[in-house]
């Protein structure tokens, strides 16, 4: 091998390592699902509110039936361009769903050539027209619902991703292609395993999941039980593919309705905080999109009307205020497992962004008093952001660090609402 060849090889290795480090450094994505891409109601104001809460990505539908209202006649409607324009102005990264049936084939899935060919034409047209603003394309949404245990359905889905992916890449090389959008039933019924075995990750950049647990029953519907399931699923996916797979939770939340599977608006906000910090303990999860931004109706007993961060009149629910308070601590902070504790319902998770360290602490049951410690806090008041009162922000608390020559410690009462405690004295 020549010296020049060695030099080029070394440069290639350095470039590859640099690219890998850049990929690892990508911020975690705080996202929401919106229903404003097809609604001229108040999309700009609602997206503005999302941005003000620290949301960085929005997800919505570009319906095939809307893009092709008459066979062979394609269109991009004005609300879609307005949604994209608003997103661009607010630095919100769009995720667009390529899905649902055509207007002239009765909603049939593109499993046969007579449906798939028109669908691929729609994908081609849409991805050419929408262009660079779109960062993510999701191939269909919850395809598994028609038969979570049906192997033919999962094989047909992989074939669809295989055929759609080159079209998307040709038209939008910068966009990431997400496959799956699999429901919790599909996850549990093996749909994810089957599409992975069929090679879906040869065509997609990430796997999208909708791992709702709000109807799983007591002790299985909490954020803590949920993240245990996510941890096991992450391991299984990595083992099946033979490498870590980027995971995108493109729908996740707890509804705040009165009735079966519902929680109070206050508990919804506590669950949101716990879920976001818990999912940050899994490096393969690249983002989570809360479903959704705005309630879909006003019926307090209807589950589908009460998932939002905002009510239908765009008034903030408690979950909105909590997301706004915690969002600065999500994208660029890295979990420190060696300095964290998860035991007997007590959670003390340490995160750092290289300049600032925080402890996020709560209990999943009754109030509990704990002692926490940190170096060099100089007998000062503890600075705490309590998600039970998120609008106060990070403030000096009545609790005081008590320091000796080695460390500082303090007693703190934990509740189901996470407290963010600053561990770095100079920030």
HUWOZI-V842660 format. One record per run of one state. SS is the DSSP state (helix for helix, strand for strand, loop for the rest). FROM is the first residue (numbers start at 0). TO is the last residue. If there is no record, write none. Layout:
# HUWOZI-V842660
SS,FROM,TO ; SS,FROM,TO
This chain:
# HUWOZI-V842660
loop,0,1 ; helix,2,23 ; loop,24,27 ; strand,28,32 ; loop,33,41 ; helix,42,51 ; loop,52,55 ; strand,56,62 ; helix,63,66 ; loop,67,68 ; strand,69,69 ; loop,70,71 ; strand,72,72 ; loop,73,76 ; helix,77,88 ; loop,89,91 ; strand,92,98 ; loop,99,111 ; helix,112,132 ; strand,133,138 ; loop,139,141 ; helix,142,145 ; loop,146,149 ; helix,150,170 ; loop,171,174 ; strand,175,182 ; helix,183,187 ; loop,188,189 ; helix,190,196 ; loop,197,198 ; helix,199,201 ; loop,202,204 ; strand,205,209 ; loop,210,221 ; helix,222,240 ; loop,241,245 ; strand,246,251 ; loop,252,263 ; helix,264,278 ; loop,279,283 ; strand,284,289 ; loop,290,292 ; strand,293,293 ; loop,294,301 ; helix,302,304 ; loop,305,308 ; strand,309,309 ; loop,310,314 ; strand,315,315 ; loop,316,316 ; helix,317,328 ; loop,329,332 ; strand,333,334 ; loop,335,335 ; helix,336,338 ; loop,339,339 ; strand,340,342 ; loop,343,344 ; strand,345,351 ; loop,352,355 ; strand,356,362 ; loop,363,366 ; strand,367,373 ; loop,374,379 ; strand,380,385 ; helix,386,391 ; loop,392,393 ; strand,394,399 ; loop,400,400 ; strand,401,402 ; loop,403,406 ; strand,407,413 ; loop,414,417 ; strand,418,421 ; loop,422,426
